[in-house]
C-alpha cells in the first residue's frame, strides 16, 4: 500500500521489461478518490481508481505510473507483475 495525498506520487517505477500493474483505491470506505496517470496527473485528467475493482495497466520498460488523491490520507494498493 502506498500513501497518496494531494501531491503527485510515483506508484509504479520503471522496470527492465514491460509489466502489468494492478491498482486499487485503498481507502475502501472513505470519501477520498485516487486518480492515476503520468507525472502530470491531476484529479481532472487522471484515471479514477475503483474502490471495489482492480484496474490493470500494462507499462513498457522505463515507464512509471503516478497517482494523486482528492484529499490527504488516501492510499493505493499496488501489485507489479513482470
C-alpha positions as CSV (number, residue, x, y, z in Angstrom):
1,X,0.0,0.0,0.0
2,X,1.3,3.4,-1.0
3,X,0.1,6.6,0.8
4,X,-1.3,9.2,-1.7
5,X,-2.2,12.8,-0.9
6,X,-2.8,16.0,-2.9
7,X,0.7,15.9,-4.4
8,X,1.7,13.6,-7.2
9,X,3.3,10.3,-6.0
10,X,5.0,7.6,-8.1
11,X,3.2,4.3,-7.5
12,X,5.0,2.1,-10.1
13,X,8.5,2.9,-11.3
14,X,10.5,1.9,-14.3
15,X,11.4,-1.8,-14.9
16,X,13.9,-3.5,-17.2
17,X,11.0,-5.0,-19.2
18,X,7.2,-4.5,-19.6
19,X,5.0,-5.3,-16.7
20,X,1.4,-5.4,-15.6
21,X,0.5,-3.1,-12.8
22,X,-2.7,-3.9,-10.7
23,X,-4.0,-0.9,-8.8
24,X,-6.9,-0.4,-6.4
25,X,-8.1,2.6,-4.3
26,X,-7.0,1.6,-0.8
27,X,-9.5,3.8,1.0
28,X,-12.4,1.3,0.7
29,X,-14.9,3.1,2.9
30,X,-13.6,6.6,2.8
31,X,-14.6,9.7,0.8
32,X,-11.2,10.2,-0.9
33,X,-10.8,9.4,-4.6
34,X,-7.5,8.4,-6.3
35,X,-6.5,9.2,-9.9
36,X,-3.7,7.6,-11.9
37,X,-1.7,8.8,-14.9
38,X,1.6,10.3,-16.0
39,X,3.8,12.6,-13.9
40,X,1.5,15.5,-14.7
41,X,-1.7,13.6,-13.4
42,X,-4.4,15.7,-11.8
43,X,-7.8,15.0,-10.4
44,X,-9.2,16.3,-13.6
45,X,-7.1,14.4,-16.1
46,X,-6.3,11.1,-14.3
47,X,-8.0,7.7,-14.5
48,X,-10.2,7.2,-11.4
49,X,-9.4,4.1,-9.5
50,X,-12.3,1.9,-8.3
51,X,-12.7,1.1,-4.6
52,X,-14.2,-2.4,-5.4
53,X,-12.4,-3.5,-8.6
54,X,-8.8,-3.7,-9.7
55,X,-7.6,-1.6,-12.6
56,X,-4.8,-3.1,-14.7
57,X,-2.2,-1.2,-16.7
58,X,0.5,-2.6,-19.0
59,X,3.6,-0.5,-18.9
60,X,6.7,-0.6,-21.0
61,X,10.2,-0.7,-19.7
62,X,11.2,2.7,-18.3
63,X,7.5,3.8,-17.8
64,X,6.2,5.0,-14.5
65,X,2.7,5.5,-13.1
66,X,1.8,8.3,-10.8
67,X,-1.2,9.0,-8.5
68,X,-2.9,11.9,-6.8
69,X,-5.8,11.9,-4.3
70,X,-8.8,14.3,-4.0
71,X,-7.7,14.8,-0.3
72,X,-4.9,14.0,2.1
73,X,-4.9,10.5,3.6
74,X,-5.6,8.3,0.5
75,X,-3.8,5.2,-0.5
76,X,-3.3,2.8,-3.4
77,X,-2.8,-0.9,-3.3
78,X,-0.2,-1.9,-6.0
79,X,0.9,-5.2,-7.4
80,X,3.6,-5.3,-10.2
81,X,3.9,-8.5,-12.3
82,X,6.6,-8.9,-14.9
